[in-house]
Amino acid sequence: MGDGLVGKLGIDLYAKVNLIIMVLSPIFVIKTVDGR
């Protein structure tokens, strides 16, 4: 039961991190281009 919970949280966290990276990556690129 504990392993299942950890696995579910791990997948959920991984999905959230991927979503955050997808959202922030273009922002960082735009800021870098504007900086130049």
C-alpha positions as CSV (number, residue, x, y, z in Angstrom):
1,M,0.0,0.0,0.0
2,G,2.8,2.4,0.9
3,D,4.7,1.6,-2.3
4,G,1.6,2.3,-4.4
5,L,1.1,5.6,-2.7
6,V,4.7,6.6,-3.2
7,G,4.5,5.6,-6.9
8,K,1.3,7.6,-7.4
9,L,2.8,10.7,-5.8
10,G,6.0,10.2,-7.8
11,I,4.1,10.1,-11.1
12,D,2.0,13.1,-10.1
13,L,5.1,15.1,-9.1
14,Y,6.9,14.2,-12.3
15,A,3.9,15.3,-14.4
16,K,3.7,18.6,-12.5
17,V,7.4,19.3,-12.9
18,N,7.1,18.6,-16.7
19,L,4.2,20.9,-16.9
20,I,6.0,23.7,-15.1
21,I,9.1,23.2,-17.3
22,M,6.9,23.4,-20.5
23,V,5.3,26.7,-19.2
24,L,8.5,28.3,-18.0
25,S,10.9,27.3,-20.9
26,P,9.4,29.7,-23.4
27,I,9.4,32.5,-20.8
28,F,13.1,32.1,-20.2
29,V,13.8,32.0,-23.9
30,I,11.8,35.2,-24.5
31,K,13.6,36.9,-21.6
32,T,17.0,35.8,-23.0
33,V,16.2,37.2,-26.4
34,D,14.8,40.5,-25.0
35,G,17.9,40.8,-22.9
36,R,20.1,40.8,-26.0
